[in-house]
Amino acid sequence: MRGFFIHSPRDNVAVATRDLKAGTMVVVPLNEKPVKVKLLDDIPLGHKFALRRIEAGAAVVKYGEAIGVATKTASAGAHVHVHNLKSQRF
């Protein structure tokens, strides 16, 4: 079981489908070439992690659409949630 889901090839975050531990290496199918990403933080079920570096001020993309803006730079494998993401809805 992979443990995460990517909604669209344009996404720069994945969603954990189970609790994932920091240090876990996941293989992400990006652009037909798998990329290994080491999780930097524990990622709880339903939370997001960065698939690649997301600079502060850049769009966080899920479902192929921008869902918010990174308030801090997130390295690949970092937890992406309210501590480093400002929603576009609120």
Biopython code that builds the backbone (N, CA, C, O; Angstrom):
import numpy as np
from Bio.PDB.StructureBuilder import StructureBuilder

atoms = [
    (1, "MET", "N", (0.846, -1.195, 0.000)),
    (1, "MET", "CA", (0.000, 0.000, 0.000)),
    (1, "MET", "C", (0.878, 1.240, 0.000)),
    (1, "MET", "O", (1.803, 1.357, 0.803)),
    (2, "ARG", "N", (0.588, 2.141, -0.884)),
    (2, "ARG", "CA", (1.401, 3.337, -1.087)),
    (2, "ARG", "C", (1.279, 4.320, 0.063)),
    (2, "ARG", "O", (2.292, 4.864, 0.502)),
    (3, "GLY", "N", (0.078, 4.569, 0.566)),
    (3, "GLY", "CA", (-0.082, 5.443, 1.714)),
    (3, "GLY", "C", (-0.379, 6.896, 1.392)),
    (3, "GLY", "O", (-0.495, 7.723, 2.296)),
    (4, "PHE", "N", (-0.504, 7.214, 0.102)),
    (4, "PHE", "CA", (-0.825, 8.593, -0.275)),
    (4, "PHE", "C", (-1.543, 8.600, -1.612)),
    (4, "PHE", "O", (-1.535, 7.610, -2.344)),
    (5, "PHE", "N", (-2.166, 9.738, -1.920)),
    (5, "PHE", "CA", (-2.907, 9.880, -3.165)),
    (5, "PHE", "C", (-2.586, 11.235, -3.779)),
    (5, "PHE", "O", (-2.496, 12.241, -3.074)),
    (6, "ILE", "N", (-2.418, 11.254, -5.075)),
    (6, "ILE", "CA", (-2.228, 12.503, -5.822)),
    (6, "ILE", "C", (-3.452, 12.654, -6.718)),
    (6, "ILE", "O", (-3.754, 11.763, -7.510)),
    (7, "HIS", "N", (-4.150, 13.767, -6.597)),
    (7, "HIS", "CA", (-5.391, 13.972, -7.335)),
    (7, "HIS", "C", (-5.174, 14.308, -8.805)),
    (7, "HIS", "O", (-5.972, 13.910, -9.653)),
    (8, "SER", "N", (-4.111, 15.030, -9.114)),
    (8, "SER", "CA", (-3.868, 15.505, -10.479)),
    (8, "SER", "C", (-2.362, 15.546, -10.735)),
    (8, "SER", "O", (-1.588, 15.779, -9.806)),
    (9, "PRO", "N", (-1.937, 15.326, -11.972)),
    (9, "PRO", "CA", (-0.508, 15.429, -12.271)),
    (9, "PRO", "C", (0.052, 16.842, -12.039)),
    (9, "PRO", "O", (1.267, 17.015, -11.944)),
    (10, "ARG", "N", (-0.817, 17.838, -11.949)),
    (10, "ARG", "CA", (-0.372, 19.227, -11.707)),
    (10, "ARG", "C", (-0.141, 19.518, -10.221)),
    (10, "ARG", "O", (0.430, 20.553, -9.877)),
    (11, "ASP", "N", (-0.582, 18.610, -9.336)),
    (11, "ASP", "CA", (-0.475, 18.835, -7.890)),
    (11, "ASP", "C", (0.981, 18.924, -7.431)),
    (11, "ASP", "O", (1.859, 18.241, -7.958)),
    (12, "ASN", "N", (1.214, 19.782, -6.435)),
    (12, "ASN", "CA", (2.540, 19.819, -5.802)),
    (12, "ASN", "C", (2.460, 19.316, -4.357)),
    (12, "ASN", "O", (3.420, 19.429, -3.594)),
    (13, "VAL", "N", (1.295, 18.758, -3.994)),
    (13, "VAL", "CA", (1.117, 18.086, -2.700)),
    (13, "VAL", "C", (0.398, 16.766, -2.930)),
    (13, "VAL", "O", (-0.329, 16.593, -3.908)),
    (14, "ALA", "N", (0.622, 15.834, -1.999)),
    (14, "ALA", "CA", (-0.100, 14.565, -1.979)),
    (14, "ALA", "C", (-0.837, 14.488, -0.656)),
    (14, "ALA", "O", (-0.491, 15.194, 0.291)),
    (15, "VAL", "N", (-1.851, 13.637, -0.583)),
    (15, "VAL", "CA", (-2.661, 13.477, 0.620)),
    (15, "VAL", "C", (-2.395, 12.082, 1.205)),
    (15, "VAL", "O", (-2.465, 11.078, 0.496)),
    (16, "ALA", "N", (-2.093, 12.036, 2.495)),
    (16, "ALA", "CA", (-1.848, 10.762, 3.171)),
    (16, "ALA", "C", (-3.154, 9.987, 3.308)),
    (16, "ALA", "O", (-4.161, 10.530, 3.762)),
    (17, "THR", "N", (-3.132, 8.715, 2.912)),
    (17, "THR", "CA", (-4.308, 7.853, 3.053)),
    (17, "THR", "C", (-4.207, 6.980, 4.300)),
    (17, "THR", "O", (-5.060, 6.129, 4.551)),
    (18, "ARG", "N", (-3.159, 7.207, 5.069)),
    (18, "ARG", "CA", (-2.955, 6.583, 6.382)),
    (18, "ARG", "C", (-1.900, 7.427, 7.088)),
    (18, "ARG", "O", (-1.240, 8.245, 6.448)),
    (19, "ASP", "N", (-1.734, 7.246, 8.365)),
    (19, "ASP", "CA", (-0.678, 7.964, 9.083)),
    (19, "ASP", "C", (0.671, 7.533, 8.521)),
    (19, "ASP", "O", (0.939, 6.340, 8.380)),
    (20, "LEU", "N", (1.523, 8.512, 8.199)),
    (20, "LEU", "CA", (2.861, 8.245, 7.663)),
    (20, "LEU", "C", (3.894, 8.823, 8.616)),
    (20, "LEU", "O", (3.706, 9.916, 9.150)),
    (21, "LYS", "N", (4.957, 8.111, 8.827)),
    (21, "LYS", "CA", (6.003, 8.520, 9.768)),
    (21, "LYS", "C", (7.115, 9.293, 9.072)),
    (21, "LYS", "O", (7.463, 9.010, 7.926)),
    (22, "ALA", "N", (7.667, 10.270, 9.780)),
    (22, "ALA", "CA", (8.849, 10.989, 9.302)),
    (22, "ALA", "C", (9.945, 9.971, 9.012)),
    (22, "ALA", "O", (10.113, 8.999, 9.749)),
    (23, "GLY", "N", (10.681, 10.198, 7.943)),
    (23, "GLY", "CA", (11.756, 9.298, 7.551)),
    (23, "GLY", "C", (11.332, 8.262, 6.531)),
    (23, "GLY", "O", (12.176, 7.620, 5.905)),
    (24, "THR", "N", (10.014, 8.091, 6.356)),
    (24, "THR", "CA", (9.521, 7.149, 5.356)),
    (24, "THR", "C", (9.883, 7.654, 3.965)),
    (24, "THR", "O", (9.735, 8.840, 3.671)),
    (25, "MET", "N", (10.355, 6.758, 3.118)),
    (25, "MET", "CA", (10.654, 7.094, 1.732)),
    (25, "MET", "C", (9.465, 6.676, 0.888)),
    (25, "MET", "O", (9.065, 5.512, 0.914)),
    (26, "VAL", "N", (8.892, 7.612, 0.137)),
    (26, "VAL", "CA", (7.782, 7.293, -0.751)),
    (26, "VAL", "C", (8.245, 7.490, -2.184)),
    (26, "VAL", "O", (9.091, 8.339, -2.465)),
    (27, "VAL", "N", (7.689, 6.707, -3.075)),
    (27, "VAL", "CA", (8.005, 6.828, -4.498)),
    (27, "VAL", "C", (6.808, 7.485, -5.164)),
    (27, "VAL", "O", (5.700, 6.950, -5.159)),
    (28, "VAL", "N", (7.055, 8.658, -5.737)),
    (28, "VAL", "CA", (5.999, 9.485, -6.309)),
    (28, "VAL", "C", (6.077, 9.401, -7.833)),
    (28, "VAL", "O", (7.122, 9.694, -8.413)),
    (29, "PRO", "N", (4.984, 9.004, -8.488)),
    (29, "PRO", "CA", (4.994, 8.905, -9.951)),
    (29, "PRO", "C", (4.792, 10.271, -10.611)),
    (29, "PRO", "O", (3.672, 10.624, -10.979)),
    (30, "LEU", "N", (5.861, 11.030, -10.758)),
    (30, "LEU", "CA", (5.778, 12.356, -11.382)),
    (30, "LEU", "C", (6.301, 12.307, -12.812)),
    (30, "LEU", "O", (7.412, 11.837, -13.057)),
    (31, "ASN", "N", (5.500, 12.791, -13.751)),
    (31, "ASN", "CA", (5.921, 12.919, -15.142)),
    (31, "ASN", "C", (6.535, 11.646, -15.710)),
    (31, "ASN", "O", (7.587, 11.690, -16.348)),
    (32, "GLU", "N", (5.881, 10.518, -15.480)),
    (32, "GLU", "CA", (6.295, 9.215, -15.998)),
    (32, "GLU", "C", (7.618, 8.710, -15.421)),
    (32, "GLU", "O", (8.033, 7.594, -15.733)),
    (33, "LYS", "N", (8.275, 9.497, -14.600)),
    (33, "LYS", "CA", (9.522, 9.067, -13.972)),
    (33, "LYS", "C", (9.335, 9.141, -12.460)),
    (33, "LYS", "O", (9.173, 10.233, -11.915)),
    (34, "PRO", "N", (9.353, 8.000, -11.773)),
    (34, "PRO", "CA", (9.170, 8.017, -10.319)),
    (34, "PRO", "C", (10.259, 8.821, -9.608)),
    (34, "PRO", "O", (11.434, 8.759, -9.968)),
    (35, "VAL", "N", (9.843, 9.570, -8.598)),
    (35, "VAL", "CA", (10.756, 10.381, -7.799)),
    (35, "VAL", "C", (10.626, 9.912, -6.357)),
    (35, "VAL", "O", (9.514, 9.724, -5.863)),
    (36, "LYS", "N", (11.758, 9.722, -5.679)),
    (36, "LYS", "CA", (11.738, 9.339, -4.267)),
    (36, "LYS", "C", (11.697, 10.598, -3.409)),
    (36, "LYS", "O", (12.474, 11.532, -3.609)),
    (37, "VAL", "N", (10.773, 10.602, -2.450)),
    (37, "VAL", "CA", (10.629, 11.718, -1.522)),
    (37, "VAL", "C", (10.692, 11.158, -0.108)),
    (37, "VAL", "O", (9.932, 10.254, 0.239)),
    (38, "LYS", "N", (11.598, 11.694, 0.711)),
    (38, "LYS", "CA", (11.696, 11.291, 2.113)),
    (38, "LYS", "C", (10.824, 12.231, 2.933)),
    (38, "LYS", "O", (10.988, 13.449, 2.872)),
    (39, "LEU", "N", (9.895, 11.662, 3.702)),
    (39, "LEU", "CA", (9.019, 12.491, 4.522)),
    (39, "LEU", "C", (9.813, 13.109, 5.663)),
    (39, "LEU", "O", (10.504, 12.404, 6.399)),
    (40, "LEU", "N", (9.715, 14.413, 5.808)),
    (40, "LEU", "CA", (10.466, 15.151, 6.815)),
    (40, "LEU", "C", (9.728, 15.231, 8.146)),
    (40, "LEU", "O", (10.334, 15.480, 9.188)),
    (41, "ASP", "N", (8.425, 15.018, 8.103)),
    (41, "ASP", "CA", (7.568, 15.141, 9.287)),
    (41, "ASP", "C", (6.614, 13.952, 9.314)),
    (41, "ASP", "O", (6.425, 13.272, 8.306)),
    (42, "ASP", "N", (6.017, 13.710, 10.474)),
    (42, "ASP", "CA", (4.895, 12.781, 10.524)),
    (42, "ASP", "C", (3.747, 13.425, 9.750)),
    (42, "ASP", "O", (3.484, 14.618, 9.901)),
    (43, "ILE", "N", (3.069, 12.637, 8.925)),
    (43, "ILE", "CA", (1.946, 13.142, 8.134)),
    (43, "ILE", "C", (0.697, 12.368, 8.560)),
    (43, "ILE", "O", (0.558, 11.188, 8.237)),
    (44, "PRO", "N", (-0.210, 13.028, 9.283)),
    (44, "PRO", "CA", (-1.429, 12.335, 9.717)),
    (44, "PRO", "C", (-2.360, 12.022, 8.536)),
    (44, "PRO", "O", (-2.323, 12.692, 7.505)),
    (45, "LEU", "N", (-3.177, 11.007, 8.709)),
    (45, "LEU", "CA", (-4.194, 10.652, 7.727)),
    (45, "LEU", "C", (-4.956, 11.893, 7.271)),
    (45, "LEU", "O", (-5.425, 12.672, 8.101)),
    (46, "GLY", "N", (-5.079, 12.080, 5.973)),
    (46, "GLY", "CA", (-5.851, 13.193, 5.416)),
    (46, "GLY", "C", (-5.082, 14.483, 5.259)),
    (46, "GLY", "O", (-5.588, 15.431, 4.656)),
    (47, "HIS", "N", (-3.863, 14.545, 5.790)),
    (47, "HIS", "CA", (-3.052, 15.752, 5.663)),
    (47, "HIS", "C", (-2.178, 15.679, 4.418)),
    (47, "HIS", "O", (-2.019, 14.617, 3.817)),
    (48, "LYS", "N", (-1.624, 16.803, 4.046)),
    (48, "LYS", "CA", (-0.836, 16.917, 2.822)),
    (48, "LYS", "C", (0.667, 16.945, 3.116)),
    (48, "LYS", "O", (1.100, 17.337, 4.199)),
    (49, "PHE", "N", (1.453, 16.515, 2.109)),
    (49, "PHE", "CA", (2.900, 16.720, 2.154)),
    (49, "PHE", "C", (3.353, 17.200, 0.781)),
    (49, "PHE", "O", (2.754, 16.873, -0.243)),
    (50, "ALA", "N", (4.423, 17.981, 0.791)),
    (50, "ALA", "CA", (4.947, 18.560, -0.452)),
    (50, "ALA", "C", (5.625, 17.483, -1.291)),
    (50, "ALA", "O", (6.414, 16.685, -0.785)),
    (51, "LEU", "N", (5.305, 17.475, -2.578)),
    (51, "LEU", "CA", (5.930, 16.542, -3.507)),
    (51, "LEU", "C", (7.272, 17.075, -4.004)),
    (51, "LEU", "O", (8.155, 16.308, -4.388)),
    (52, "ARG", "N", (7.406, 18.372, -3.990)),
    (52, "ARG", "CA", (8.642, 19.064, -4.374)),
    (52, "ARG", "C", (8.672, 20.369, -3.595)),
    (52, "ARG", "O", (7.682, 20.729, -2.958)),
    (53, "ARG", "N", (9.767, 21.067, -3.632)),
    (53, "ARG", "CA", (9.911, 22.320, -2.888)),
    (53, "ARG", "C", (8.829, 23.322, -3.325)),
    (53, "ARG", "O", (8.610, 23.545, -4.515)),
    (54, "ILE", "N", (8.170, 23.908, -2.337)),
    (54, "ILE", "CA", (7.162, 24.948, -2.588)),
    (54, "ILE", "C", (7.660, 26.204, -1.882)),
    (54, "ILE", "O", (7.734, 26.243, -0.654)),
    (55, "GLU", "N", (7.994, 27.206, -2.641)),
    (55, "GLU", "CA", (8.521, 28.449, -2.078)),
    (55, "GLU", "C", (7.425, 29.248, -1.371)),
    (55, "GLU", "O", (6.256, 29.188, -1.751)),
    (56, "ALA", "N", (7.817, 29.991, -0.345)),
    (56, "ALA", "CA", (6.880, 30.904, 0.330)),
    (56, "ALA", "C", (6.280, 31.836, -0.718)),
    (56, "ALA", "O", (7.003, 32.393, -1.544)),
    (57, "GLY", "N", (4.975, 32.003, -0.684)),
    (57, "GLY", "CA", (4.279, 32.860, -1.635)),
    (57, "GLY", "C", (3.790, 32.127, -2.877)),
    (57, "GLY", "O", (3.010, 32.680, -3.652)),
    (58, "ALA", "N", (4.236, 30.893, -3.077)),
    (58, "ALA", "CA", (3.819, 30.106, -4.244)),
    (58, "ALA", "C", (2.490, 29.408, -3.972)),
    (58, "ALA", "O", (2.111, 29.177, -2.823)),
    (59, "ALA", "N", (1.804, 29.084, -5.042)),
    (59, "ALA", "CA", (0.532, 28.376, -4.934)),
    (59, "ALA", "C", (0.756, 26.943, -4.465)),
    (59, "ALA", "O", (1.701, 26.275, -4.883)),
    (60, "VAL", "N", (-0.134, 26.489, -3.587)),
    (60, "VAL", "CA", (-0.203, 25.080, -3.211)),
    (60, "VAL", "C", (-1.308, 24.498, -4.082)),
    (60, "VAL", "O", (-2.444, 24.971, -4.063)),
    (61, "VAL", "N", (-0.955, 23.452, -4.855)),
    (61, "VAL", "CA", (-1.874, 22.920, -5.855)),
    (61, "VAL", "C", (-2.330, 21.517, -5.470)),
    (61, "VAL", "O", (-1.522, 20.610, -5.273)),
    (62, "LYS", "N", (-3.656, 21.366, -5.367)),
    (62, "LYS", "CA", (-4.312, 20.091, -5.070)),
    (62, "LYS", "C", (-5.539, 20.021, -5.978)),
    (62, "LYS", "O", (-6.159, 21.053, -6.238)),
    (63, "TYR", "N", (-5.896, 18.872, -6.452)),
    (63, "TYR", "CA", (-6.988, 18.701, -7.432)),
    (63, "TYR", "C", (-6.666, 19.413, -8.744)),
    (63, "TYR", "O", (-7.566, 19.678, -9.540)),
    (64, "GLY", "N", (-5.382, 19.726, -8.977)),
    (64, "GLY", "CA", (-5.003, 20.442, -10.183)),
    (64, "GLY", "C", (-5.280, 21.929, -10.113)),
    (64, "GLY", "O", (-5.099, 22.638, -11.103)),
    (65, "GLU", "N", (-5.716, 22.416, -8.963)),
    (65, "GLU", "CA", (-6.062, 23.824, -8.768)),
    (65, "GLU", "C", (-5.355, 24.386, -7.542)),
    (65, "GLU", "O", (-5.075, 23.658, -6.590)),
    (66, "ALA", "N", (-5.071, 25.667, -7.569)),
    (66, "ALA", "CA", (-4.481, 26.323, -6.399)),
    (66, "ALA", "C", (-5.513, 26.326, -5.279)),
    (66, "ALA", "O", (-6.640, 26.786, -5.462)),
    (67, "ILE", "N", (-5.114, 25.803, -4.110)),
    (67, "ILE", "CA", (-6.022, 25.789, -2.954)),
    (67, "ILE", "C", (-5.599, 26.813, -1.909)),
    (67, "ILE", "O", (-6.321, 27.066, -0.944)),
    (68, "GLY", "N", (-4.428, 27.396, -2.109)),
    (68, "GLY", "CA", (-3.913, 28.371, -1.162)),
    (68, "GLY", "C", (-2.505, 28.774, -1.525)),
    (68, "GLY", "O", (-1.997, 28.452, -2.599)),
    (69, "VAL", "N", (-1.883, 29.491, -0.595)),
    (69, "VAL", "CA", (-0.530, 30.020, -0.802)),
    (69, "VAL", "C", (0.343, 29.566, 0.358)),
    (69, "VAL", "O", (-0.073, 29.598, 1.516)),
    (70, "ALA", "N", (1.551, 29.145, 0.033)),
    (70, "ALA", "CA", (2.501, 28.750, 1.076)),
    (70, "ALA", "C", (2.944, 29.990, 1.840)),
    (70, "ALA", "O", (3.394, 30.964, 1.237)),
    (71, "THR", "N", (2.819, 29.958, 3.165)),
    (71, "THR", "CA", (3.245, 31.092, 3.987)),
    (71, "THR", "C", (4.711, 30.951, 4.397)),
    (71, "THR", "O", (5.340, 31.914, 4.835)),
    (72, "LYS", "N", (5.245, 29.735, 4.248)),
    (72, "LYS", "CA", (6.654, 29.426, 4.504)),
    (72, "LYS", "C", (7.098, 28.458, 3.416)),
    (72, "LYS", "O", (6.277, 27.725, 2.864)),
    (73, "THR", "N", (8.376, 28.450, 3.108)),
    (73, "THR", "CA", (8.889, 27.480, 2.149)),
    (73, "THR", "C", (8.759, 26.073, 2.738)),
    (73, "THR", "O", (9.092, 25.841, 3.900)),
    (74, "ALA", "N", (8.269, 25.140, 1.916)),
    (74, "ALA", "CA", (8.134, 23.739, 2.325)),
    (74, "ALA", "C", (9.009, 22.895, 1.409)),
    (74, "ALA", "O", (8.817, 22.887, 0.194)),
    (75, "SER", "N", (9.965, 22.191, 1.988)),
    (75, "SER", "CA", (10.811, 21.283, 1.212)),
    (75, "SER", "C", (10.009, 20.052, 0.824)),
    (75, "SER", "O", (8.979, 19.759, 1.432)),
    (76, "ALA", "N", (10.479, 19.334, -0.187)),
    (76, "ALA", "CA", (9.842, 18.068, -0.569)),
    (76, "ALA", "C", (9.795, 17.171, 0.656)),
    (76, "ALA", "O", (10.799, 16.999, 1.347)),
    (77, "GLY", "N", (8.626, 16.598, 0.925)),
    (77, "GLY", "CA", (8.447, 15.714, 2.073)),
    (77, "GLY", "C", (7.945, 16.397, 3.325)),
    (77, "GLY", "O", (7.670, 15.729, 4.322)),
    (78, "ALA", "N", (7.818, 17.720, 3.300)),
    (78, "ALA", "CA", (7.355, 18.465, 4.473)),
    (78, "ALA", "C", (5.826, 18.419, 4.591)),
    (78, "ALA", "O", (5.112, 18.359, 3.590)),
    (79, "HIS", "N", (5.350, 18.448, 5.828)),
    (79, "HIS", "CA", (3.919, 18.522, 6.132)),
    (79, "HIS", "C", (3.405, 19.871, 5.642)),
    (79, "HIS", "O", (4.009, 20.904, 5.931)),
    (80, "VAL", "N", (2.303, 19.873, 4.910)),
    (80, "VAL", "CA", (1.677, 21.106, 4.436)),
    (80, "VAL", "C", (0.292, 21.171, 5.064)),
    (80, "VAL", "O", (-0.574, 20.344, 4.777)),
    (81, "HIS", "N", (0.097, 22.165, 5.923)),
    (81, "HIS", "CA", (-1.165, 22.303, 6.644)),
    (81, "HIS", "C", (-1.291, 23.767, 7.079)),
    (81, "HIS", "O", (-0.626, 24.631, 6.509)),
    (82, "VAL", "N", (-2.119, 24.056, 8.063)),
    (82, "VAL", "CA", (-2.406, 25.430, 8.458)),
    (82, "VAL", "C", (-1.184, 26.196, 8.967)),
    (82, "VAL", "O", (-1.200, 27.427, 8.977)),
    (83, "HIS", "N", (-0.126, 25.500, 9.389)),
    (83, "HIS", "CA", (1.063, 26.182, 9.899)),
    (83, "HIS", "C", (1.914, 26.780, 8.769)),
    (83, "HIS", "O", (2.772, 27.623, 9.031)),
    (84, "ASN", "N", (1.689, 26.359, 7.525)),
    (84, "ASN", "CA", (2.485, 26.893, 6.421)),
    (84, "ASN", "C", (1.665, 27.071, 5.138)),
    (84, "ASN", "O", (2.223, 27.149, 4.044)),
    (85, "LEU", "N", (0.348, 27.134, 5.281)),
    (85, "LEU", "CA", (-0.546, 27.294, 4.145)),
    (85, "LEU", "C", (-1.678, 28.239, 4.510)),
    (85, "LEU", "O", (-2.332, 28.072, 5.540)),
    (86, "LYS", "N", (-1.904, 29.232, 3.661)),
    (86, "LYS", "CA", (-3.054, 30.124, 3.837)),
    (86, "LYS", "C", (-4.070, 29.772, 2.756)),
    (86, "LYS", "O", (-3.788, 29.872, 1.562)),
    (87, "SER", "N", (-5.230, 29.366, 3.188)),
    (87, "SER", "CA", (-6.288, 28.967, 2.259)),
    (87, "SER", "C", (-6.747, 30.157, 1.421)),
    (87, "SER", "O", (-6.732, 31.298, 1.882)),
    (88, "GLN", "N", (-7.147, 29.877, 0.202)),
    (88, "GLN", "CA", (-7.723, 30.909, -0.658)),
    (88, "GLN", "C", (-9.184, 31.163, -0.308)),
    (88, "GLN", "O", (-9.757, 32.175, -0.711)),
    (89, "ARG", "N", (-9.784, 30.241, 0.441)),
    (89, "ARG", "CA", (-11.203, 30.374, 0.778)),
    (89, "ARG", "C", (-11.448, 31.279, 1.976)),
    (89, "ARG", "O", (-12.490, 31.929, 2.057)),
    (90, "PHE", "N", (-10.498, 31.328, 2.911)),
    (90, "PHE", "CA", (-10.724, 32.065, 4.150)),
    (90, "PHE", "C", (-9.646, 33.099, 4.368)),
    (90, "PHE", "O", (-9.673, 33.818, 5.366)),
]
sb = StructureBuilder()
sb.init_structure("model")
sb.init_model(0)
sb.init_chain("A")
sb.init_seg("    ")
for serial, (resi, resn, name, xyz) in enumerate(atoms, 1):
    if name == "N":
        sb.init_residue(resn, " ", resi, " ")
    sb.init_atom(name, np.array(xyz, "f"), 0.0, 1.0, " ", f" {name:<3s}", serial, name[0])
structure = sb.get_structure()
